[in-house]
Amino acid sequence: MAQAATEGGKVRLNGARVVKPGHAVRPGDVLTLALGGRVTVVKVLALAERRGGAEKARSLYEIAG
C-alpha cells in the first residue's frame, strides 16, 4: 500500500513528493498523505529505539487537524 501511494504521488515529506516507500523520516518531519479521498497531515515527534505496542507508537506522532 505504501509503495502504491508513493508511486501515485500521494505522499509528501516536508512538502516534497516522496518517490520511495522506504524513505527515512526524522523527528520534526511532516508527512502529508492523500489517501481515500482525504488528506491527512502527520508530524513525526520521535523515533522508537525498538519495536513496541500501539500505545507507544501513538506517542511518536501527532495528526494535525
PDB file with one MODEL, atoms N, CA, C and O in Angstrom:
MODEL        1
ATOM      1  N   MET A   1       0.817  -1.171   0.000  1.00  0.00           N
ATOM      2  CA  MET A   1       0.000   0.000   0.000  1.00  0.00           C
ATOM      3  C   MET A   1       0.878   1.259   0.000  1.00  0.00           C
ATOM      4  O   MET A   1       0.593   2.225  -0.708  1.00  0.00           O
ATOM      5  N   ALA A   2       1.956   1.233   0.808  1.00  0.00           N
ATOM      6  CA  ALA A   2       2.863   2.380   0.844  1.00  0.00           C
ATOM      7  C   ALA A   2       3.512   2.596  -0.519  1.00  0.00           C
ATOM      8  O   ALA A   2       3.661   3.731  -0.974  1.00  0.00           O
ATOM      9  N   GLN A   3       3.894   1.505  -1.159  1.00  0.00           N
ATOM     10  CA  GLN A   3       4.523   1.608  -2.477  1.00  0.00           C
ATOM     11  C   GLN A   3       3.559   2.228  -3.493  1.00  0.00           C
ATOM     12  O   GLN A   3       3.950   3.113  -4.254  1.00  0.00           O
ATOM     13  N   ALA A   4       2.333   1.784  -3.509  1.00  0.00           N
ATOM     14  CA  ALA A   4       1.348   2.313  -4.451  1.00  0.00           C
ATOM     15  C   ALA A   4       1.070   3.796  -4.173  1.00  0.00           C
ATOM     16  O   ALA A   4       0.923   4.585  -5.107  1.00  0.00           O
ATOM     17  N   ALA A   5       1.000   4.170  -2.904  1.00  0.00           N
ATOM     18  CA  ALA A   5       0.737   5.569  -2.551  1.00  0.00           C
ATOM     19  C   ALA A   5       1.887   6.468  -2.969  1.00  0.00           C
ATOM     20  O   ALA A   5       1.660   7.544  -3.522  1.00  0.00           O
ATOM     21  N   THR A   6       3.124   6.043  -2.712  1.00  0.00           N
ATOM     22  CA  THR A   6       4.266   6.879  -3.083  1.00  0.00           C
ATOM     23  C   THR A   6       4.409   6.966  -4.593  1.00  0.00           C
ATOM     24  O   THR A   6       4.652   8.046  -5.130  1.00  0.00           O
ATOM     25  N   GLU A   7       4.262   5.849  -5.280  1.00  0.00           N
ATOM     26  CA  GLU A   7       4.375   5.855  -6.736  1.00  0.00           C
ATOM     27  C   GLU A   7       3.250   6.658  -7.383  1.00  0.00           C
ATOM     28  O   GLU A   7       3.416   7.186  -8.483  1.00  0.00           O
ATOM     29  N   GLY A   8       2.106   6.753  -6.702  1.00  0.00           N
ATOM     30  CA  GLY A   8       0.979   7.520  -7.209  1.00  0.00           C
ATOM     31  C   GLY A   8       1.044   8.994  -6.848  1.00  0.00           C
ATOM     32  O   GLY A   8       0.123   9.751  -7.158  1.00  0.00           O
ATOM     33  N   GLY A   9       2.133   9.414  -6.189  1.00  0.00           N
ATOM     34  CA  GLY A   9       2.301  10.824  -5.839  1.00  0.00           C
ATOM     35  C   GLY A   9       1.411  11.285  -4.707  1.00  0.00           C
ATOM     36  O   GLY A   9       1.112  12.475  -4.607  1.00  0.00           O
ATOM     37  N   LYS A  10       0.981  10.370  -3.849  1.00  0.00           N
ATOM     38  CA  LYS A  10       0.046  10.703  -2.790  1.00  0.00           C
ATOM     39  C   LYS A  10       0.710  10.967  -1.442  1.00  0.00           C
ATOM     40  O   LYS A  10       0.024  11.197  -0.446  1.00  0.00           O
ATOM     41  N   VAL A  11       2.046  10.935  -1.408  1.00  0.00           N
ATOM     42  CA  VAL A  11       2.771  11.140  -0.153  1.00  0.00           C
ATOM     43  C   VAL A  11       3.789  12.256  -0.330  1.00  0.00           C
ATOM     44  O   VAL A  11       4.545  12.279  -1.301  1.00  0.00           O
ATOM     45  N   ARG A  12       3.796  13.189   0.634  1.00  0.00           N
ATOM     46  CA  ARG A  12       4.783  14.280   0.635  1.00  0.00           C
ATOM     47  C   ARG A  12       5.466  14.305   1.993  1.00  0.00           C
ATOM     48  O   ARG A  12       4.845  14.045   3.024  1.00  0.00           O
ATOM     49  N   LEU A  13       6.745  14.621   1.976  1.00  0.00           N
ATOM     50  CA  LEU A  13       7.534  14.758   3.194  1.00  0.00           C
ATOM     51  C   LEU A  13       8.088  16.170   3.210  1.00  0.00           C
ATOM     52  O   LEU A  13       8.885  16.546   2.351  1.00  0.00           O
ATOM     53  N   ASN A  14       7.659  16.947   4.193  1.00  0.00           N
ATOM     54  CA  ASN A  14       8.073  18.356   4.303  1.00  0.00           C
ATOM     55  C   ASN A  14       7.810  19.109   2.997  1.00  0.00           C
ATOM     56  O   ASN A  14       8.606  19.953   2.586  1.00  0.00           O
ATOM     57  N   GLY A  15       6.695  18.795   2.358  1.00  0.00           N
ATOM     58  CA  GLY A  15       6.273  19.487   1.146  1.00  0.00           C
ATOM     59  C   GLY A  15       6.805  18.916  -0.152  1.00  0.00           C
ATOM     60  O   GLY A  15       6.339  19.296  -1.226  1.00  0.00           O
ATOM     61  N   ALA A  16       7.777  18.005  -0.080  1.00  0.00           N
ATOM     62  CA  ALA A  16       8.363  17.419  -1.291  1.00  0.00           C
ATOM     63  C   ALA A  16       7.780  16.025  -1.528  1.00  0.00           C
ATOM     64  O   ALA A  16       7.591  15.253  -0.589  1.00  0.00           O
ATOM     65  N   ARG A  17       7.505  15.722  -2.770  1.00  0.00           N
ATOM     66  CA  ARG A  17       6.946  14.408  -3.120  1.00  0.00           C
ATOM     67  C   ARG A  17       7.931  13.303  -2.772  1.00  0.00           C
ATOM     68  O   ARG A  17       9.124  13.413  -3.056  1.00  0.00           O
ATOM     69  N   VAL A  18       7.432  12.239  -2.159  1.00  0.00           N
ATOM     70  CA  VAL A  18       8.245  11.071  -1.812  1.00  0.00           C
ATOM     71  C   VAL A  18       8.130  10.076  -2.951  1.00  0.00           C
ATOM     72  O   VAL A  18       7.022   9.771  -3.393  1.00  0.00           O
ATOM     73  N   VAL A  19       9.260   9.562  -3.438  1.00  0.00           N
ATOM     74  CA  VAL A  19       9.228   8.635  -4.567  1.00  0.00           C
ATOM     75  C   VAL A  19       9.580   7.202  -4.174  1.00  0.00           C
ATOM     76  O   VAL A  19       9.388   6.285  -4.973  1.00  0.00           O
ATOM     77  N   LYS A  20      10.100   6.987  -2.937  1.00  0.00           N
ATOM     78  CA  LYS A  20      10.422   5.641  -2.472  1.00  0.00           C
ATOM     79  C   LYS A  20       9.685   5.364  -1.166  1.00  0.00           C
ATOM     80  O   LYS A  20       9.729   6.195  -0.259  1.00  0.00           O
ATOM     81  N   PRO A  21       9.007   4.217  -1.043  1.00  0.00           N
ATOM     82  CA  PRO A  21       8.259   3.931   0.178  1.00  0.00           C
ATOM     83  C   PRO A  21       9.143   3.758   1.410  1.00  0.00           C
ATOM     84  O   PRO A  21       8.644   3.874   2.529  1.00  0.00           O
ATOM     85  N   GLY A  22      10.417   3.488   1.246  1.00  0.00           N
ATOM     86  CA  GLY A  22      11.317   3.290   2.381  1.00  0.00           C
ATOM     87  C   GLY A  22      12.066   4.540   2.780  1.00  0.00           C
ATOM     88  O   GLY A  22      13.100   4.443   3.441  1.00  0.00           O
ATOM     89  N   HIS A  23      11.583   5.713   2.402  1.00  0.00           N
ATOM     90  CA  HIS A  23      12.260   6.975   2.695  1.00  0.00           C
ATOM     91  C   HIS A  23      12.325   7.198   4.207  1.00  0.00           C
ATOM     92  O   HIS A  23      11.330   7.000   4.904  1.00  0.00           O
ATOM     93  N   ALA A  24      13.474   7.604   4.711  1.00  0.00           N
ATOM     94  CA  ALA A  24      13.652   7.824   6.150  1.00  0.00           C
ATOM     95  C   ALA A  24      12.968   9.107   6.602  1.00  0.00           C
ATOM     96  O   ALA A  24      12.895  10.082   5.855  1.00  0.00           O
ATOM     97  N   VAL A  25      12.467   9.095   7.835  1.00  0.00           N
ATOM     98  CA  VAL A  25      11.899  10.290   8.448  1.00  0.00           C
ATOM     99  C   VAL A  25      12.640  10.572   9.746  1.00  0.00           C
ATOM    100  O   VAL A  25      13.266   9.685  10.326  1.00  0.00           O
ATOM    101  N   ARG A  26      12.559  11.836  10.196  1.00  0.00           N
ATOM    102  CA  ARG A  26      13.214  12.256  11.432  1.00  0.00           C
ATOM    103  C   ARG A  26      12.201  13.020  12.282  1.00  0.00           C
ATOM    104  O   ARG A  26      11.193  13.500  11.765  1.00  0.00           O
ATOM    105  N   PRO A  27      12.464  13.133  13.577  1.00  0.00           N
ATOM    106  CA  PRO A  27      11.582  13.950  14.414  1.00  0.00           C
ATOM    107  C   PRO A  27      11.489  15.374  13.837  1.00  0.00           C
ATOM    108  O   PRO A  27      12.492  15.965  13.438  1.00  0.00           O
ATOM    109  N   GLY A  28      10.281  15.893  13.808  1.00  0.00           N
ATOM    110  CA  GLY A  28      10.040  17.215  13.255  1.00  0.00           C
ATOM    111  C   GLY A  28       9.547  17.186  11.818  1.00  0.00           C
ATOM    112  O   GLY A  28       9.003  18.177  11.331  1.00  0.00           O
ATOM    113  N   ASP A  29       9.730  16.060  11.130  1.00  0.00           N
ATOM    114  CA  ASP A  29       9.249  15.941   9.752  1.00  0.00           C
ATOM    115  C   ASP A  29       7.726  15.940   9.712  1.00  0.00           C
ATOM    116  O   ASP A  29       7.069  15.501  10.655  1.00  0.00           O
ATOM    117  N   VAL A  30       7.173  16.439   8.601  1.00  0.00           N
ATOM    118  CA  VAL A  30       5.722  16.465   8.402  1.00  0.00           C
ATOM    119  C   VAL A  30       5.394  15.671   7.146  1.00  0.00           C
ATOM    120  O   VAL A  30       5.890  15.973   6.061  1.00  0.00           O
ATOM    121  N   LEU A  31       4.560  14.660   7.305  1.00  0.00           N
ATOM    122  CA  LEU A  31       4.084  13.836   6.193  1.00  0.00           C
ATOM    123  C   LEU A  31       2.682  14.282   5.808  1.00  0.00           C
ATOM    124  O   LEU A  31       1.835  14.496   6.676  1.00  0.00           O
ATOM    125  N   THR A  32       2.436  14.422   4.530  1.00  0.00           N
ATOM    126  CA  THR A  32       1.105  14.727   4.024  1.00  0.00           C
ATOM    127  C   THR A  32       0.673  13.563   3.160  1.00  0.00           C
ATOM    128  O   THR A  32       1.332  13.233   2.174  1.00  0.00           O
ATOM    129  N   LEU A  33      -0.437  12.936   3.529  1.00  0.00           N
ATOM    130  CA  LEU A  33      -0.927  11.732   2.854  1.00  0.00           C
ATOM    131  C   LEU A  33      -2.284  12.013   2.231  1.00  0.00           C
ATOM    132  O   LEU A  33      -3.209  12.430   2.926  1.00  0.00           O
ATOM    133  N   ALA A  34      -2.412  11.791   0.943  1.00  0.00           N
ATOM    134  CA  ALA A  34      -3.682  11.950   0.236  1.00  0.00           C
ATOM    135  C   ALA A  34      -4.190  10.556  -0.094  1.00  0.00           C
ATOM    136  O   ALA A  34      -3.872  10.001  -1.145  1.00  0.00           O
ATOM    137  N   LEU A  35      -4.982   9.995   0.814  1.00  0.00           N
ATOM    138  CA  LEU A  35      -5.461   8.618   0.668  1.00  0.00           C
ATOM    139  C   LEU A  35      -6.961   8.539   0.907  1.00  0.00           C
ATOM    140  O   LEU A  35      -7.483   9.195   1.808  1.00  0.00           O
ATOM    141  N   GLY A  36      -7.639   7.761   0.124  1.00  0.00           N
ATOM    142  CA  GLY A  36      -9.061   7.534   0.314  1.00  0.00           C
ATOM    143  C   GLY A  36      -9.906   8.793   0.209  1.00  0.00           C
ATOM    144  O   GLY A  36     -10.930   8.912   0.882  1.00  0.00           O
ATOM    145  N   GLY A  37      -9.489   9.732  -0.628  1.00  0.00           N
ATOM    146  CA  GLY A  37     -10.246  10.959  -0.791  1.00  0.00           C
ATOM    147  C   GLY A  37     -10.062  11.957   0.335  1.00  0.00           C
ATOM    148  O   GLY A  37     -10.753  12.975   0.375  1.00  0.00           O
ATOM    149  N   ARG A  38      -9.139  11.685   1.253  1.00  0.00           N
ATOM    150  CA  ARG A  38      -8.864  12.578   2.383  1.00  0.00           C
ATOM    151  C   ARG A  38      -7.391  12.937   2.411  1.00  0.00           C
ATOM    152  O   ARG A  38      -6.546  12.174   1.943  1.00  0.00           O
ATOM    153  N   VAL A  39      -7.093  14.091   2.955  1.00  0.00           N
ATOM    154  CA  VAL A  39      -5.704  14.498   3.161  1.00  0.00           C
ATOM    155  C   VAL A  39      -5.446  14.485   4.663  1.00  0.00           C
ATOM    156  O   VAL A  39      -6.181  15.100   5.435  1.00  0.00           O
ATOM    157  N   THR A  40      -4.397  13.781   5.067  1.00  0.00           N
ATOM    158  CA  THR A  40      -4.021  13.685   6.468  1.00  0.00           C
ATOM    159  C   THR A  40      -2.606  14.220   6.623  1.00  0.00           C
ATOM    160  O   THR A  40      -1.715  13.866   5.851  1.00  0.00           O
ATOM    161  N   VAL A  41      -2.401  15.070   7.618  1.00  0.00           N
ATOM    162  CA  VAL A  41      -1.085  15.629   7.894  1.00  0.00           C
ATOM    163  C   VAL A  41      -0.598  15.045   9.219  1.00  0.00           C
ATOM    164  O   VAL A  41      -1.283  15.138  10.237  1.00  0.00           O
ATOM    165  N   VAL A  42       0.592  14.442   9.194  1.00  0.00           N
ATOM    166  CA  VAL A  42       1.150  13.768  10.358  1.00  0.00           C
ATOM    167  C   VAL A  42       2.515  14.366  10.677  1.00  0.00           C
ATOM    168  O   VAL A  42       3.373  14.461   9.799  1.00  0.00           O
ATOM    169  N   LYS A  43       2.721  14.769  11.930  1.00  0.00           N
ATOM    170  CA  LYS A  43       4.022  15.277  12.359  1.00  0.00           C
ATOM    171  C   LYS A  43       4.728  14.195  13.166  1.00  0.00           C
ATOM    172  O   LYS A  43       4.160  13.643  14.108  1.00  0.00           O
ATOM    173  N   VAL A  44       5.963  13.897  12.792  1.00  0.00           N
ATOM    174  CA  VAL A  44       6.777  12.910  13.497  1.00  0.00           C
ATOM    175  C   VAL A  44       7.355  13.590  14.736  1.00  0.00           C
ATOM    176  O   VAL A  44       8.080  14.577  14.617  1.00  0.00           O
ATOM    177  N   LEU A  45       7.040  13.072  15.922  1.00  0.00           N
ATOM    178  CA  LEU A  45       7.516  13.655  17.176  1.00  0.00           C
ATOM    179  C   LEU A  45       8.816  13.018  17.641  1.00  0.00           C
ATOM    180  O   LEU A  45       9.694  13.702  18.169  1.00  0.00           O
ATOM    181  N   ALA A  46       8.940  11.713  17.447  1.00  0.00           N
ATOM    182  CA  ALA A  46      10.125  10.983  17.910  1.00  0.00           C
ATOM    183  C   ALA A  46      10.204   9.661  17.167  1.00  0.00           C
ATOM    184  O   ALA A  46       9.253   9.242  16.506  1.00  0.00           O
ATOM    185  N   LEU A  47      11.353   9.014  17.286  1.00  0.00           N
ATOM    186  CA  LEU A  47      11.547   7.683  16.722  1.00  0.00           C
ATOM    187  C   LEU A  47      11.747   6.701  17.864  1.00  0.00           C
ATOM    188  O   LEU A  47      12.353   7.047  18.878  1.00  0.00           O
ATOM    189  N   ALA A  48      11.252   5.501  17.716  1.00  0.00           N
ATOM    190  CA  ALA A  48      11.390   4.475  18.746  1.00  0.00           C
ATOM    191  C   ALA A  48      12.760   3.823  18.656  1.00  0.00           C
ATOM    192  O   ALA A  48      13.303   3.633  17.568  1.00  0.00           O
ATOM    193  N   GLU A  49      13.302   3.487  19.799  1.00  0.00           N
ATOM    194  CA  GLU A  49      14.566   2.755  19.845  1.00  0.00           C
ATOM    195  C   GLU A  49      14.381   1.325  19.344  1.00  0.00           C
ATOM    196  O   GLU A  49      15.250   0.759  18.681  1.00  0.00           O
ATOM    197  N   ARG A  50      13.214   0.757  19.683  1.00  0.00           N
ATOM    198  CA  ARG A  50      12.893  -0.583  19.211  1.00  0.00           C
ATOM    199  C   ARG A  50      11.388  -0.713  19.060  1.00  0.00           C
ATOM    200  O   ARG A  50      10.625   0.145  19.507  1.00  0.00           O
ATOM    201  N   ARG A  51      10.983  -1.779  18.436  1.00  0.00           N
ATOM    202  CA  ARG A  51       9.561  -2.012  18.167  1.00  0.00           C
ATOM    203  C   ARG A  51       8.779  -2.120  19.471  1.00  0.00           C
ATOM    204  O   ARG A  51       9.260  -2.694  20.447  1.00  0.00           O
ATOM    205  N   GLY A  52       7.562  -1.559  19.479  1.00  0.00           N
ATOM    206  CA  GLY A  52       6.733  -1.603  20.676  1.00  0.00           C
ATOM    207  C   GLY A  52       5.272  -1.726  20.307  1.00  0.00           C
ATOM    208  O   GLY A  52       4.932  -1.995  19.155  1.00  0.00           O
ATOM    209  N   GLY A  53       4.424  -1.531  21.272  1.00  0.00           N
ATOM    210  CA  GLY A  53       2.992  -1.666  21.082  1.00  0.00           C
ATOM    211  C   GLY A  53       2.357  -0.425  20.478  1.00  0.00           C
ATOM    212  O   GLY A  53       3.020   0.579  20.221  1.00  0.00           O
ATOM    213  N   ALA A  54       1.051  -0.526  20.259  1.00  0.00           N
ATOM    214  CA  ALA A  54       0.293   0.558  19.629  1.00  0.00           C
ATOM    215  C   ALA A  54       0.300   1.822  20.482  1.00  0.00           C
ATOM    216  O   ALA A  54       0.381   2.927  19.946  1.00  0.00           O
ATOM    217  N   GLU A  55       0.217   1.675  21.785  1.00  0.00           N
ATOM    218  CA  GLU A  55       0.210   2.843  22.666  1.00  0.00           C
ATOM    219  C   GLU A  55       1.514   3.631  22.531  1.00  0.00           C
ATOM    220  O   GLU A  55       1.495   4.859  22.443  1.00  0.00           O
ATOM    221  N   LYS A  56       2.619   2.939  22.515  1.00  0.00           N
ATOM    222  CA  LYS A  56       3.914   3.588  22.334  1.00  0.00           C
ATOM    223  C   LYS A  56       3.992   4.243  20.957  1.00  0.00           C
ATOM    224  O   LYS A  56       4.479   5.367  20.832  1.00  0.00           O
ATOM    225  N   ALA A  57       3.516   3.550  19.929  1.00  0.00           N
ATOM    226  CA  ALA A  57       3.563   4.088  18.569  1.00  0.00           C
ATOM    227  C   ALA A  57       2.771   5.393  18.476  1.00  0.00           C
ATOM    228  O   ALA A  57       3.217   6.329  17.812  1.00  0.00           O
ATOM    229  N   ARG A  58       1.610   5.474  19.125  1.00  0.00           N
ATOM    230  CA  ARG A  58       0.792   6.686  19.075  1.00  0.00           C
ATOM    231  C   ARG A  58       1.489   7.882  19.718  1.00  0.00           C
ATOM    232  O   ARG A  58       1.162   9.027  19.404  1.00  0.00           O
ATOM    233  N   SER A  59       2.430   7.637  20.599  1.00  0.00           N
ATOM    234  CA  SER A  59       3.144   8.741  21.257  1.00  0.00           C
ATOM    235  C   SER A  59       4.260   9.304  20.368  1.00  0.00           C
ATOM    236  O   SER A  59       4.869  10.317  20.714  1.00  0.00           O
ATOM    237  N   LEU A  60       4.529   8.665  19.241  1.00  0.00           N
ATOM    238  CA  LEU A  60       5.628   9.072  18.375  1.00  0.00           C
ATOM    239  C   LEU A  60       5.212  10.034  17.269  1.00  0.00           C
ATOM    240  O   LEU A  60       6.070  10.555  16.556  1.00  0.00           O
ATOM    241  N   TYR A  61       3.912  10.280  17.113  1.00  0.00           N
ATOM    242  CA  TYR A  61       3.445  11.173  16.058  1.00  0.00           C
ATOM    243  C   TYR A  61       2.171  11.888  16.515  1.00  0.00           C
ATOM    244  O   TYR A  61       1.525  11.476  17.478  1.00  0.00           O
ATOM    245  N   GLU A  62       1.823  12.967  15.804  1.00  0.00           N
ATOM    246  CA  GLU A  62       0.543  13.612  16.025  1.00  0.00           C
ATOM    247  C   GLU A  62      -0.094  13.912  14.685  1.00  0.00           C
ATOM    248  O   GLU A  62       0.587  14.231  13.710  1.00  0.00           O
ATOM    249  N   ILE A  63      -1.411  13.805  14.652  1.00  0.00           N
ATOM    250  CA  ILE A  63      -2.164  14.085  13.430  1.00  0.00           C
ATOM    251  C   ILE A  63      -2.732  15.485  13.546  1.00  0.00           C
ATOM    252  O   ILE A  63      -3.458  15.797  14.490  1.00  0.00           O
ATOM    253  N   ALA A  64      -2.399  16.321  12.586  1.00  0.00           N
ATOM    254  CA  ALA A  64      -2.875  17.707  12.597  1.00  0.00           C
ATOM    255  C   ALA A  64      -4.341  17.758  12.188  1.00  0.00           C
ATOM    256  O   ALA A  64      -4.795  16.994  11.336  1.00  0.00           O
ATOM    257  N   GLY A  65      -5.055  18.661  12.805  1.00  0.00           N
ATOM    258  CA  GLY A  65      -6.465  18.873  12.455  1.00  0.00           C
ATOM    259  C   GLY A  65      -7.321  17.958  13.127  1.00  0.00           C
ATOM    260  O   GLY A  65      -8.538  18.002  12.943  1.00  0.00           O
TER     261      GLY A  65
ENDMDL
END
